[in-house]
Each structure stands twice: as structure tokens, then as C-alpha cells.
């Protein structure tokens, strides 16, 4: 999984078709889109860079806002692992090289179908970093997306997460 797509409940099949169509339009030959057991959540495997995919979809919205009707958010994932404290901590430690020494960070955790402790994950990750924390305006977001037994990780900028509604709303202002 290298993209998480959210949609309104019970519109997962329509969203699946929409995502496949969009990915094919931007050059993905064989995307794998799966509807999860969690309502309103789909996962995508693509050979394309997930951050580039989000950027291209944002451009598509700006050109043709009516072309995307079902997707609500598109979240890039750089690494997919099993949900376990040690796994999450080890992978984040391997990925933190993308955060420069002078950059601030925020840890964002979204949990679905898991009773793993967010506080425990945050303290384990924070103990490995010397950078300053900025909850309001971080340079990088350490994103931990827990979907049951699978966890998606990414170290991204705020702009790398695409909210379709916010993007469309910003166009009308």
C-alpha cells in the first residue's frame, strides 16, 4: 500500500473506479485498489511515487474540479509494515534521515481498528529525534496510519496530503 484514499461511507465501489481511472490518466498502467473492511477507506498500490501522484491529482482538481466526485482525502504512504511498536519505531528511525537538523516535525497518528497506544508510539519516535517539535507549523510530518494489522508510514510536508474538499474550497475563494 502506498496510498490511502478516504471516501464517504457506502461509496467505496464508486471511489474504487474513480481512483483507477485517475491513476490510469496520470500514467499508472496497473493500479491495485482495495476496499478495506473499514468503512470509507481504500488502499492503493501504484508503481508511481505516491507524493507525485498526490501532486498530479491536485493539478487535475485545479483544472477539472468536477472530475473527482467520490474521493475525500488522498494520503501518500512511503512504507507499509505490520502494526507493532518495534516495527514502527525501527522503520521511522530508518526514515528520519529525510528530516534536516534544522527542520521541525510533528507526529500525526491516525488509528483504525487497533488498540495500540498512540502515546506509546509518539514517545518511542520522539525519543529517537533531536529536532524541535512544532504542532502548528511543522516542516515535516511523521505520519503513522494504522489500519488494523497494517501500518503505513510517511515523512512528508503538510501539502503532501490532499484534501479534495479543501482544495475545491480554496479555488472558490
N, C-alpha and C positions, 0 to 999 in steps of 0.2 A: 504494500500500500504506500503510495506516495502523494495521494491527495485525499482529503476528506471533504465530502460535499454534504451540506445540510439542506433540507427542504421541509416544506410543511408536511405534517402527518398525513399519511394515506396517499401522497402524491409521489411515492418512490418510483413506481414504474415509469411515469411521465418524465421524472427527473433523470432516470437512467438513460432514456432515449435522448433527452436533451444534451446530457453530458457526452454521450457517444458522438452525437452529431457535431457538437462544438469541437471536441478533440480531433475528429477527422478533418474538420475545416482548418485547423491550425497545424496539421501535419502528422498526427498520430495515426499510424496505419492499423494498429490492432489494440485498442484500449480494452482493459478489463475493468468493467464496472460491476460492483457487487452491492446488492441491497443487504444491509446488516439486519440482525434481529432487533436492533434498536430503532424505534420509530423515528423517521426523518433523517436517518444517517446512511450515507453510501460511502464506500471506499473505492478508490480508483488506482489501478496500476497502469502507468504510462512509461514509455521509454524516454519521453521528453523530460527536461528539467522542470520540476514542479513549480519553482519560482517563476520561470519563464512562461509556463502555462498560465499562471495567475495573471501575469502582466499582459499576455496576449488576450485573455478573456476580458480584462479591464478595458483594453483598447476596443474590443468588439462591442462592449456595452456603450462606450462613448460614441461609437459610430452608428450602432443599431440597437438602441436600448430595448426595443420591443422583441428582439430575438431571444432574450433569456427570460423565461417566464416562471420556471419552477425552482431553479437553484436559489438558495438564500445566501449561503456562505461557501467559499472555496478556500480550503486551508492546505498549504503545502506541507508535506512531510518529507524529511530528509533520511530518516532511518526508522525502520519498523522492527520492533523487538517484542519479546514476551514480557508481560506485566509482572515485574518483580523489582523490589527495591535495588538490589545489587546490579541487575541488568541496566536499569535506568541510570543509576549513578555512574557506572562504568562507561556507558555509551556517551553520556553528557561530558564526562571528563575527556573522552577522546575527541569530542566535537568542539570544546571551548576554545580551541586554537583560532577559531574564526572571530573571536571577540578580542579586539585590540586592548592593550593595557589601559589606555585612557578612555575606553568606552564604558558606559553604564549598562546595566542589564535589569531585567525583571523576569521572574519565573512565573509563567502562567500555566496552570493545570486545569484541564477540563476532564472530568471523570464521568464515565457512563458505565453502568453495570459492574462496578468494582467498589469494594470497601477498603481498598488500600488507602493509607493516610496521606493526605495532601501535605500536612505539616511535616511528616517524616521525610517525604520526597524533597520538599523545599529545604529543610535543614541539611540533608545529605548533599544536595547540589551546592547550596550556599557555602558550606564548609570547604568546598573544593575551589572556590573562586576568591580572588583578591580584589576584583573590580568593585566599584561602588554600585550600590543599588539605586535605581530611580523608578519608583512605581508609576509616576505620572508621565514622564517623558524619557523612556529608556532609549539608548542607541540600539540595543538588541533585545529581543525577547527569546527567552529559553522556553520553548513551547513543549509541553508534555500533554499529549492527547491520549487518554486511556479509554479504550473501547473493550471492556471486558478483559479477556486474557491477552489482548494485543495492545501495544502502546506505540504510538507514533511520536517521534522526536524531531524537533527542528530548532535551529538558531537562526532567527530571521529578524527583519525590521518590521515595524508596525504596518507599513504599507504592503507587505507581502501577503497579508490575509485579506481576502476580497469579500467585502460585504456588498452584495448586489444592491440592496435597498439604499445603503448609504451612498453608494456611487451614483445611483439614479437620482437620489435626492439632491446631491451636490450639483448635478447637472442643471437642475431646475432653478437653482438659486442664482 
